[in-house]
């Protein structure tokens, strides 16, 4: 990330929590041109784990970007001791945390959402609940239901965290890697979460929507984005070859080109 992150307190879940965030492609003191692109990270992500991608994408699109870490991640407030996330944890992030952050930062104009994995699902939920606050939604490797391939990969991640050094790899990116990992892993591997799905919410989205997925995604199949297109017919699909669960790393060039073209078509001079 090209600039140092900072934290901002918001009231959520009955307490004050700090949200880590940073701006990209936004010269200090200069007015923002066009909508802000808001980046929503994956289930083990954070501000720092995006690395240089938000800056590069925002420069290509000509938009300012806001990158933040959800509670429990990065330098945001960790989970409380013994806190277990419920099946609606992504709904709460979309319906409560993100609106509170946008309000605290006085972002009143419609935003462009870029979400990856769990962050993509949160972006879809936000677009469904707050259509007036969304100019366009861009989702990479979204989940709209739980597939067996995702459960198997998360089970493998659990073993890697316990026995194969994954905790050490995550430690530089999170104030508390245990907070991030066990919050995510605990809810995704709970038996009750197997029936989680957000098809009803997705079917209400009317704003422009670009859904992207790698052909070799180890956490989901093309069923995810193709079903989004069935539910929201305005969706444009991008199926990426030689690409796993992180299109912004594996196929950054193709993704950037697709996003830039999509925003130019739908936002015109704003992008």
C-alpha positions as protocol buffer text, in pm:
chain_id: "A"
residue {
  index: 1
  type: UNK
  ca { x: 0 y: 0 z: 0 }
}
residue {
  index: 2
  type: UNK
  ca { x: 139 y: 333 z: -103 }
}
residue {
  index: 3
  type: UNK
  ca { x: 26 y: 534 z: 201 }
}
residue {
  index: 4
  type: UNK
  ca { x: 28 y: 464 z: 572 }
}
residue {
  index: 5
  type: UNK
  ca { x: -299 y: 344 z: 717 }
}
residue {
  index: 6
  type: UNK
  ca { x: -477 y: 509 z: 1007 }
}
residue {
  index: 7
  type: UNK
  ca { x: -768 y: 413 z: 1229 }
}
residue {
  index: 8
  type: UNK
  ca { x: -1108 y: 567 z: 1281 }
}
residue {
  index: 9
  type: UNK
  ca { x: -1344 y: 477 z: 1568 }
}
residue {
  index: 10
  type: UNK
  ca { x: -1703 y: 379 z: 1494 }
}
residue {
  index: 11
  type: UNK
  ca { x: -1977 y: 251 z: 1721 }
}
residue {
  index: 12
  type: UNK
  ca { x: -2064 y: -110 z: 1640 }
}
residue {
  index: 13
  type: UNK
  ca { x: -2188 y: -415 z: 1824 }
}
residue {
  index: 14
  type: UNK
  ca { x: -2240 y: -223 z: 2145 }
}
residue {
  index: 15
  type: UNK
  ca { x: -1888 y: -80 z: 2167 }
}
residue {
  index: 16
  type: UNK
  ca { x: -1641 y: 153 z: 2000 }
}
residue {
  index: 17
  type: UNK
  ca { x: -1418 y: -25 z: 1750 }
}
residue {
  index: 18
  type: UNK
  ca { x: -1127 y: 111 z: 1549 }
}
residue {
  index: 19
  type: UNK
  ca { x: -1138 y: 62 z: 1172 }
}
residue {
  index: 20
  type: UNK
  ca { x: -807 y: 65 z: 987 }
}
residue {
  index: 21
  type: UNK
  ca { x: -823 y: 246 z: 654 }
}
residue {
  index: 22
  type: UNK
  ca { x: -616 y: 425 z: 395 }
}
residue {
  index: 23
  type: UNK
  ca { x: -677 y: 633 z: 83 }
}
residue {
  index: 24
  type: UNK
  ca { x: -514 y: 561 z: -253 }
}
residue {
  index: 25
  type: UNK
  ca { x: -491 y: 773 z: -568 }
}
residue {
  index: 26
  type: UNK
  ca { x: -620 y: 1074 z: -376 }
}
residue {
  index: 27
  type: UNK
  ca { x: -371 y: 1363 z: -352 }
}
residue {
  index: 28
  type: UNK
  ca { x: -397 y: 1526 z: -12 }
}
residue {
  index: 29
  type: UNK
  ca { x: -613 y: 1835 z: -27 }
}
residue {
  index: 30
  type: UNK
  ca { x: -739 y: 1766 z: -378 }
}
residue {
  index: 31
  type: UNK
  ca { x: -1114 y: 1718 z: -431 }
}
residue {
  index: 32
  type: UNK
  ca { x: -1220 y: 1366 z: -526 }
}
residue {
  index: 33
  type: UNK
  ca { x: -1315 y: 1331 z: -894 }
}
residue {
  index: 34
  type: UNK
  ca { x: -1588 y: 1079 z: -949 }
}
residue {
  index: 35
  type: UNK
  ca { x: -1706 y: 814 z: -706 }
}
residue {
  index: 36
  type: UNK
  ca { x: -1480 y: 654 z: -448 }
}
residue {
  index: 37
  type: UNK
  ca { x: -1383 y: 292 z: -512 }
}
residue {
  index: 38
  type: UNK
  ca { x: -1418 y: 100 z: -185 }
}
residue {
  index: 39
  type: UNK
  ca { x: -1213 y: -219 z: -146 }
}
residue {
  index: 40
  type: UNK
  ca { x: -1356 y: -507 z: 63 }
}
residue {
  index: 41
  type: UNK
  ca { x: -1102 y: -777 z: 145 }
}
residue {
  index: 42
  type: UNK
  ca { x: -1121 y: -1155 z: 155 }
}
residue {
  index: 43
  type: UNK
  ca { x: -1183 y: -1374 z: 461 }
}
residue {
  index: 44
  type: UNK
  ca { x: -819 y: -1358 z: 572 }
}
residue {
  index: 45
  type: UNK
  ca { x: -737 y: -1021 z: 420 }
}
residue {
  index: 46
  type: UNK
  ca { x: -657 y: -672 z: 544 }
}
residue {
  index: 47
  type: UNK
  ca { x: -544 y: -333 z: 416 }
}
residue {
  index: 48
  type: UNK
  ca { x: -184 y: -450 z: 388 }
}
residue {
  index: 49
  type: UNK
  ca { x: -266 y: -778 z: 215 }
}
residue {
  index: 50
  type: UNK
  ca { x: -401 y: -597 z: -90 }
}
residue {
  index: 51
  type: UNK
  ca { x: -44 y: -467 z: -144 }
}
residue {
  index: 52
  type: UNK
  ca { x: -24 y: -236 z: -449 }
}
residue {
  index: 53
  type: UNK
  ca { x: -338 y: -355 z: -629 }
}
residue {
  index: 54
  type: UNK
  ca { x: -583 y: -85 z: -509 }
}
residue {
  index: 55
  type: UNK
  ca { x: -342 y: 193 z: -607 }
}
residue {
  index: 56
  type: UNK
  ca { x: -283 y: 40 z: -951 }
}
residue {
  index: 57
  type: UNK
  ca { x: -651 y: -21 z: -1022 }
}
residue {
  index: 58
  type: UNK
  ca { x: -757 y: 324 z: -906 }
}
residue {
  index: 59
  type: UNK
  ca { x: -488 y: 488 z: -1119 }
}
residue {
  index: 60
  type: UNK
  ca { x: -607 y: 290 z: -1423 }
}
residue {
  index: 61
  type: UNK
  ca { x: -970 y: 390 z: -1358 }
}
residue {
  index: 62
  type: UNK
  ca { x: -897 y: 748 z: -1257 }
}
residue {
  index: 63
  type: UNK
  ca { x: -1079 y: 713 z: -925 }
}
residue {
  index: 64
  type: UNK
  ca { x: -983 y: 765 z: -561 }
}
residue {
  index: 65
  type: UNK
  ca { x: -987 y: 451 z: -352 }
}
residue {
  index: 66
  type: UNK
  ca { x: -1071 y: 366 z: 9 }
}
residue {
  index: 67
  type: UNK
  ca { x: -916 y: 49 z: 151 }
}
residue {
  index: 68
  type: UNK
  ca { x: -1014 y: -73 z: 497 }
}
residue {
  index: 69
  type: UNK
  ca { x: -985 y: -369 z: 732 }
}
residue {
  index: 70
  type: UNK
  ca { x: -1301 y: -507 z: 886 }
}
residue {
  index: 71
  type: UNK
  ca { x: -1320 y: -554 z: 1265 }
}
residue {
  index: 72
  type: UNK
  ca { x: -1100 y: -852 z: 1365 }
}
residue {
  index: 73
  type: UNK
  ca { x: -861 y: -793 z: 1074 }
}
residue {
  index: 74
  type: UNK
  ca { x: -547 y: -596 z: 1004 }
}
residue {
  index: 75
  type: UNK
  ca { x: -499 y: -314 z: 1255 }
}
residue {
  index: 76
  type: UNK
  ca { x: -873 y: -286 z: 1327 }
}
residue {
  index: 77
  type: UNK
  ca { x: -1005 y: -387 z: 1669 }
}
residue {
  index: 78
  type: UNK
  ca { x: -970 y: -766 z: 1714 }
}
residue {
  index: 79
  type: UNK
  ca { x: -1255 y: -997 z: 1804 }
}
residue {
  index: 80
  type: UNK
  ca { x: -1348 y: -1013 z: 2169 }
}
residue {
  index: 81
  type: UNK
  ca { x: -1220 y: -1316 z: 2358 }
}
residue {
  index: 82
  type: UNK
  ca { x: -1440 y: -1619 z: 2287 }
}
residue {
  index: 83
  type: UNK
  ca { x: -1651 y: -1420 z: 2038 }
}
residue {
  index: 84
  type: UNK
  ca { x: -1810 y: -1656 z: 1784 }
}
residue {
  index: 85
  type: UNK
  ca { x: -1942 y: -1515 z: 1459 }
}
residue {
  index: 86
  type: UNK
  ca { x: -2298 y: -1598 z: 1362 }
}
residue {
  index: 87
  type: UNK
  ca { x: -2422 y: -1704 z: 1020 }
}
residue {
  index: 88
  type: UNK
  ca { x: -2519 y: -1344 z: 945 }
}
residue {
  index: 89
  type: UNK
  ca { x: -2166 y: -1210 z: 995 }
}
residue {
  index: 90
  type: UNK
  ca { x: -2138 y: -1089 z: 634 }
}
residue {
  index: 91
  type: UNK
  ca { x: -2483 y: -928 z: 648 }
}
residue {
  index: 92
  type: UNK
  ca { x: -2376 y: -735 z: 957 }
}
residue {
  index: 93
  type: UNK
  ca { x: -2062 y: -609 z: 785 }
}
residue {
  index: 94
  type: UNK
  ca { x: -2269 y: -492 z: 487 }
}
residue {
  index: 95
  type: UNK
  ca { x: -2564 y: -350 z: 677 }
}
residue {
  index: 96
  type: UNK
  ca { x: -2386 y: -202 z: 980 }
}
residue {
  index: 97
  type: UNK
  ca { x: -2007 y: -163 z: 957 }
}
residue {
  index: 98
  type: UNK
  ca { x: -1961 y: -35 z: 602 }
}
residue {
  index: 99
  type: UNK
  ca { x: -2242 y: 225 z: 624 }
}
residue {
  index: 100
  type: UNK
  ca { x: -2102 y: 347 z: 956 }
}
residue {
  index: 101
  type: UNK
  ca { x: -1754 y: 382 z: 805 }
}
residue {
  index: 102
  type: UNK
  ca { x: -1879 y: 570 z: 499 }
}
residue {
  index: 103
  type: UNK
  ca { x: -2079 y: 803 z: 723 }
}
residue {
  index: 104
  type: UNK
  ca { x: -1782 y: 864 z: 953 }
}
residue {
  index: 105
  type: UNK
  ca { x: -1571 y: 958 z: 650 }
}
residue {
  index: 106
  type: UNK
  ca { x: -1847 y: 1182 z: 508 }
}
residue {
  index: 107
  type: UNK
  ca { x: -1870 y: 980 z: 188 }
}
residue {
  index: 108
  type: UNK
  ca { x: -2217 y: 1069 z: 68 }
}
residue {
  index: 109
  type: UNK
  ca { x: -2189 y: 1014 z: -308 }
}
residue {
  index: 110
  type: UNK
  ca { x: -2255 y: 667 z: -457 }
}
residue {
  index: 111
  type: UNK
  ca { x: -1947 y: 446 z: -439 }
}
residue {
  index: 112
  type: UNK
  ca { x: -1794 y: 180 z: -660 }
}
residue {
  index: 113
  type: UNK
  ca { x: -1749 y: -140 z: -460 }
}
residue {
  index: 114
  type: UNK
  ca { x: -1464 y: -383 z: -532 }
}
residue {
  index: 115
  type: UNK
  ca { x: -1500 y: -695 z: -320 }
}
residue {
  index: 116
  type: UNK
  ca { x: -1295 y: -1014 z: -310 }
}
residue {
  index: 117
  type: UNK
  ca { x: -1427 y: -1348 z: -174 }
}
residue {
  index: 118
  type: UNK
  ca { x: -1607 y: -1276 z: 157 }
}
residue {
  index: 119
  type: UNK
  ca { x: -1563 y: -909 z: 74 }
}
residue {
  index: 120
  type: UNK
  ca { x: -1738 y: -969 z: -258 }
}
residue {
  index: 121
  type: UNK
  ca { x: -2034 y: -1123 z: -77 }
}
residue {
  index: 122
  type: UNK
  ca { x: -2043 y: -822 z: 155 }
}
residue {
  index: 123
  type: UNK
  ca { x: -2036 y: -593 z: -149 }
}
residue {
  index: 124
  type: UNK
  ca { x: -2337 y: -775 z: -297 }
}
residue {
  index: 125
  type: UNK
  ca { x: -2526 y: -747 z: 29 }
}
residue {
  index: 126
  type: UNK
  ca { x: -2450 y: -375 z: 55 }
}
residue {
  index: 127
  type: UNK
  ca { x: -2561 y: -316 z: -306 }
}
residue {
  index: 128
  type: UNK
  ca { x: -2886 y: -499 z: -236 }
}
residue {
  index: 129
  type: UNK
  ca { x: -2963 y: -308 z: 84 }
}
residue {
  index: 130
  type: UNK
  ca { x: -2839 y: 40 z: -20 }
}
residue {
  index: 131
  type: UNK
  ca { x: -2884 y: 78 z: -398 }
}
residue {
  index: 132
  type: UNK
  ca { x: -2886 y: 457 z: -371 }
}
residue {
  index: 133
  type: UNK
  ca { x: -2532 y: 446 z: -228 }
}
residue {
  index: 134
  type: UNK
  ca { x: -2384 y: 231 z: -507 }
}
residue {
  index: 135
  type: UNK
  ca { x: -2271 y: 341 z: -855 }
}
residue {
  index: 136
  type: UNK
  ca { x: -2138 y: -2 z: -956 }
}
residue {
  index: 137
  type: UNK
  ca { x: -2040 y: -332 z: -794 }
}
residue {
  index: 138
  type: UNK
  ca { x: -1731 y: -532 z: -890 }
}
residue {
  index: 139
  type: UNK
  ca { x: -1694 y: -876 z: -732 }
}
residue {
  index: 140
  type: UNK
  ca { x: -1405 y: -1121 z: -762 }
}
residue {
  index: 141
  type: UNK
  ca { x: -1452 y: -1482 z: -645 }
}
residue {
  index: 142
  type: UNK
  ca { x: -1782 y: -1405 z: -466 }
}
residue {
  index: 143
  type: UNK
  ca { x: -1974 y: -1652 z: -251 }
}
residue {
  index: 144
  type: UNK
  ca { x: -2353 y: -1658 z: -277 }
}
residue {
  index: 145
  type: UNK
  ca { x: -2381 y: -2009 z: -131 }
}
residue {
  index: 146
  type: UNK
  ca { x: -2154 y: -2261 z: 40 }
}
residue {
  index: 147
  type: UNK
  ca { x: -1993 y: -2518 z: -191 }
}
residue {
  index: 148
  type: UNK
  ca { x: -1814 y: -2834 z: -83 }
}
residue {
  index: 149
  type: UNK
  ca { x: -1495 y: -2715 z: -253 }
}
residue {
  index: 150
  type: UNK
  ca { x: -1487 y: -2411 z: -23 }
}
residue {
  index: 151
  type: UNK
  ca { x: -1537 y: -2621 z: 289 }
}
residue {
  index: 152
  type: UNK
  ca { x: -1256 y: -2859 z: 186 }
}
residue {
  index: 153
  type: UNK
  ca { x: -1019 y: -2571 z: 117 }
}
residue {
  index: 154
  type: UNK
  ca { x: -1098 y: -2407 z: 451 }
}
residue {
  index: 155
  type: UNK
  ca { x: -1043 y: -2738 z: 628 }
}
residue {
  index: 156
  type: UNK
  ca { x: -703 y: -2753 z: 457 }
}
residue {
  index: 157
  type: UNK
  ca { x: -633 y: -2394 z: 563 }
}
residue {
  index: 158
  type: UNK
  ca { x: -713 y: -2490 z: 922 }
}
residue {
  index: 159
  type: UNK
  ca { x: -449 y: -2764 z: 911 }
}
residue {
  index: 160
  type: UNK
  ca { x: -203 y: -2522 z: 753 }
}
residue {
  index: 161
  type: UNK
  ca { x: -268 y: -2268 z: 1029 }
}
residue {
  index: 162
  type: UNK
  ca { x: -220 y: -2527 z: 1302 }
}
residue {
  index: 163
  type: UNK
  ca { x: 71 y: -2722 z: 1159 }
}
residue {
  index: 164
  type: UNK
  ca { x: 221 y: -2570 z: 844 }
}
residue {
  index: 165
  type: UNK
  ca { x: 315 y: -2212 z: 925 }
}
residue {
  index: 166
  type: UNK
  ca { x: 13 y: -2025 z: 793 }
}
residue {
  index: 167
  type: UNK
  ca { x: -14 y: -1834 z: 1120 }
}
residue {
  index: 168
  type: UNK
  ca { x: 339 y: -1698 z: 1076 }
}
residue {
  index: 169
  type: UNK
  ca { x: 258 y: -1593 z: 719 }
}
residue {
  index: 170
  type: UNK
  ca { x: -50 y: -1400 z: 832 }
}
residue {
  index: 171
  type: UNK
  ca { x: 114 y: -1240 z: 1136 }
}
residue {
  index: 172
  type: UNK
  ca { x: 268 y: -941 z: 948 }
}
residue {
  index: 173
  type: UNK
  ca { x: -75 y: -844 z: 815 }
}
residue {
  index: 174
  type: UNK
  ca { x: -287 y: -860 z: 1131 }
}
residue {
  index: 175
  type: UNK
  ca { x: -263 y: -720 z: 1481 }
}
residue {
  index: 176
  type: UNK
  ca { x: -402 y: -1055 z: 1592 }
}
residue {
  index: 177
  type: UNK
  ca { x: -382 y: -1334 z: 1333 }
}
residue {
  index: 178
  type: UNK
  ca { x: -582 y: -1559 z: 1567 }
}
residue {
  index: 179
  type: UNK
  ca { x: -864 y: -1306 z: 1568 }
}
residue {
  index: 180
  type: UNK
  ca { x: -880 y: -1302 z: 1189 }
}
residue {
  index: 181
  type: UNK
  ca { x: -829 y: -1672 z: 1125 }
}
residue {
  index: 182
  type: UNK
  ca { x: -1053 y: -1828 z: 1389 }
}
residue {
  index: 183
  type: UNK
  ca { x: -1336 y: -1582 z: 1329 }
}
residue {
  index: 184
  type: UNK
  ca { x: -1341 y: -1675 z: 959 }
}
residue {
  index: 185
  type: UNK
  ca { x: -1264 y: -2044 z: 994 }
}
residue {
  index: 186
  type: UNK
  ca { x: -1501 y: -2097 z: 1287 }
}
residue {
  index: 187
  type: UNK
  ca { x: -1810 y: -1972 z: 1110 }
}
residue {
  index: 188
  type: UNK
  ca { x: -1734 y: -2121 z: 768 }
}
residue {
  index: 189
  type: UNK
  ca { x: -1675 y: -2470 z: 913 }
}
residue {
  index: 190
  type: UNK
  ca { x: -1975 y: -2462 z: 1148 }
}
residue {
  index: 191
  type: UNK
  ca { x: -2247 y: -2711 z: 1045 }
}
residue {
  index: 192
  type: UNK
  ca { x: -2514 y: -2440 z: 1057 }
}
residue {
  index: 193
  type: UNK
  ca { x: -2331 y: -2233 z: 794 }
}
residue {
  index: 194
  type: UNK
  ca { x: -2367 y: -2504 z: 529 }
}
residue {
  index: 195
  type: UNK
  ca { x: -2711 y: -2372 z: 438 }
}
residue {
  index: 196
  type: UNK
  ca { x: -2602 y: -2007 z: 411 }
}
residue {
  index: 197
  type: UNK
  ca { x: -2695 y: -1838 z: 86 }
}
residue {
  index: 198
  type: UNK
  ca { x: -2778 y: -1486 z: -36 }
}
residue {
  index: 199
  type: UNK
  ca { x: -2970 y: -1551 z: -358 }
}
residue {
  index: 200
  type: UNK
  ca { x: -3274 y: -1351 z: -245 }
}
residue {
  index: 201
  type: UNK
  ca { x: -3060 y: -1045 z: -178 }
}
residue {
  index: 202
  type: UNK
  ca { x: -2868 y: -1073 z: -505 }
}
residue {
  index: 203
  type: UNK
  ca { x: -3191 y: -1095 z: -704 }
}
residue {
  index: 204
  type: UNK
  ca { x: -3280 y: -741 z: -591 }
}
residue {
  index: 205
  type: UNK
  ca { x: -2960 y: -575 z: -720 }
}
residue {
  index: 206
  type: UNK
  ca { x: -3030 y: -339 z: -1012 }
}
residue {
  index: 207
  type: UNK
  ca { x: -2707 y: -139 z: -1026 }
}
residue {
  index: 208
  type: UNK
  ca { x: -2427 y: -229 z: -1275 }
}
residue {
  index: 209
  type: UNK
  ca { x: -2253 y: -550 z: -1170 }
}
residue {
  index: 210
  type: UNK
  ca { x: -1932 y: -716 z: -1290 }
}
residue {
  index: 211
  type: UNK
  ca { x: -1865 y: -1068 z: -1154 }
}
residue {
  index: 212
  type: UNK
  ca { x: -1522 y: -1227 z: -1201 }
}
residue {
  index: 213
  type: UNK
  ca { x: -1387 y: -1571 z: -1115 }
}
residue {
  index: 214
  type: UNK
  ca { x: -1081 y: -1782 z: -1191 }
}
residue {
  index: 215
  type: UNK
  ca { x: -1123 y: -2115 z: -1365 }
}
residue {
  index: 216
  type: UNK
  ca { x: -895 y: -2278 z: -1106 }
}
residue {
  index: 217
  type: UNK
  ca { x: -1054 y: -2115 z: -799 }
}
residue {
  index: 218
  type: UNK
  ca { x: -994 y: -2347 z: -505 }
}
residue {
  index: 219
  type: UNK
  ca { x: -1279 y: -2194 z: -300 }
}
residue {
  index: 220
  type: UNK
  ca { x: -1563 y: -2190 z: -552 }
}
residue {
  index: 221
  type: UNK
  ca { x: -1682 y: -2295 z: -896 }
}
residue {
  index: 222
  type: UNK
  ca { x: -1823 y: -2094 z: -1185 }
}
residue {
  index: 223
  type: UNK
  ca { x: -2163 y: -2177 z: -1039 }
}
residue {
  index: 224
  type: UNK
  ca { x: -2120 y: -1874 z: -814 }
}
residue {
  index: 225
  type: UNK
  ca { x: -2092 y: -1602 z: -1076 }
}
residue {
  index: 226
  type: UNK
  ca { x: -2318 y: -1773 z: -1330 }
}
residue {
  index: 227
  type: UNK
  ca { x: -2593 y: -1790 z: -1072 }
}
residue {
  index: 228
  type: UNK
  ca { x: -2541 y: -1419 z: -997 }
}
residue {
  index: 229
  type: UNK
  ca { x: -2602 y: -1348 z: -1365 }
}
residue {
  index: 230
  type: UNK
  ca { x: -2922 y: -1553 z: -1356 }
}
residue {
  index: 231
  type: UNK
  ca { x: -3046 y: -1361 z: -1053 }
}
residue {
  index: 232
  type: UNK
  ca { x: -2930 y: -1016 z: -1171 }
}
residue {
  index: 233
  type: UNK
  ca { x: -2944 y: -1020 z: -1553 }
}
residue {
  index: 234
  type: UNK
  ca { x: -2754 y: -692 z: -1591 }
}
residue {
  index: 235
  type: UNK
  ca { x: -2441 y: -874 z: -1467 }
}
residue {
  index: 236
  type: UNK
  ca { x: -2137 y: -895 z: -1692 }
}
residue {
  index: 237
  type: UNK
  ca { x: -1929 y: -1209 z: -1635 }
}
residue {
  index: 238
  type: UNK
  ca { x: -1553 y: -1250 z: -1661 }
}
residue {
  index: 239
  type: UNK
  ca { x: -1425 y: -1608 z: -1639 }
}
residue {
  index: 240
  type: UNK
  ca { x: -1047 y: -1596 z: -1608 }
}
residue {
  index: 241
  type: UNK
  ca { x: -815 y: -1871 z: -1733 }
}
residue {
  index: 242
  type: UNK
  ca { x: -503 y: -1976 z: -1541 }
}
residue {
  index: 243
  type: UNK
  ca { x: -646 y: -1810 z: -1233 }
}
residue {
  index: 244
  type: UNK
  ca { x: -715 y: -1928 z: -879 }
}
residue {
  index: 245
  type: UNK
  ca { x: -907 y: -1762 z: -597 }
}
residue {
  index: 246
  type: UNK
  ca { x: -733 y: -1424 z: -628 }
}
residue {
  index: 247
  type: UNK
  ca { x: -790 y: -1275 z: -975 }
}
residue {
  index: 248
  type: UNK
  ca { x: -632 y: -945 z: -869 }
}
residue {
  index: 249
  type: UNK
  ca { x: -305 y: -1133 z: -818 }
}
residue {
  index: 250
  type: UNK
  ca { x: -323 y: -1411 z: -1078 }
}
residue {
  index: 251
  type: UNK
  ca { x: -469 y: -1210 z: -1367 }
}
residue {
  index: 252
  type: UNK
  ca { x: -425 y: -848 z: -1268 }
}
residue {
  index: 253
  type: UNK
  ca { x: -392 y: -723 z: -1624 }
}
residue {
  index: 254
  type: UNK
  ca { x: -708 y: -888 z: -1755 }
}
residue {
  index: 255
  type: UNK
  ca { x: -901 y: -785 z: -1446 }
}
residue {
  index: 256
  type: UNK
  ca { x: -786 y: -423 z: -1465 }
}
residue {
  index: 257
  type: UNK
  ca { x: -874 y: -400 z: -1833 }
}
residue {
  index: 258
  type: UNK
  ca { x: -1220 y: -547 z: -1772 }
}
residue {
  index: 259
  type: UNK
  ca { x: -1292 y: -318 z: -1476 }
}
residue {
  index: 260
  type: UNK
  ca { x: -1175 y: -6 z: -1660 }
}
residue {
  index: 261
  type: UNK
  ca { x: -1389 y: -88 z: -1965 }
}
residue {
  index: 262
  type: UNK
  ca { x: -1690 y: -170 z: -1749 }
}
residue {
  index: 263
  type: UNK
  ca { x: -1672 y: 153 z: -1552 }
}
residue {
  index: 264
  type: UNK
  ca { x: -1621 y: 363 z: -1862 }
}
residue {
  index: 265
  type: UNK
  ca { x: -1935 y: 210 z: -2009 }
}
residue {
  index: 266
  type: UNK
  ca { x: -2150 y: 256 z: -1700 }
}
residue {
  index: 267
  type: UNK
  ca { x: -2008 y: 569 z: -1538 }
}
residue {
  index: 268
  type: UNK
  ca { x: -1893 y: 761 z: -1843 }
}
residue {
  index: 269
  type: UNK
  ca { x: -1688 y: 1067 z: -1758 }
}
residue {
  index: 270
  type: UNK
  ca { x: -1694 y: 979 z: -1389 }
}
residue {
  index: 271
  type: UNK
  ca { x: -1444 y: 697 z: -1445 }
}
